[in-house]
Amino acid sequence: MIKVLLLTLAIVGLAVLLLGVKIFFVKGGRFPNTHIHDNPEMRKRGITCARDKEFYNN
């Protein structure tokens, strides 16, 4: 049981490390912003966020 737990923790730790390579090892690295209003292609197509309409257009 302990072996399975340690193996699981090692796999999860490796996954977190690999997902955060850019964050941990690149100076000024950060996660990409995936919000709709920050995406130039979405703005060009006129696609907006419903939350933005709800909060900012009142």
Secondary structure, DSSP 8 states (H G I E B T S, - for coil): -HHHHHHHHHHHHHHHHHHTHHHHHSTT-------GGG-HHHHHHT---HHHHHHH--
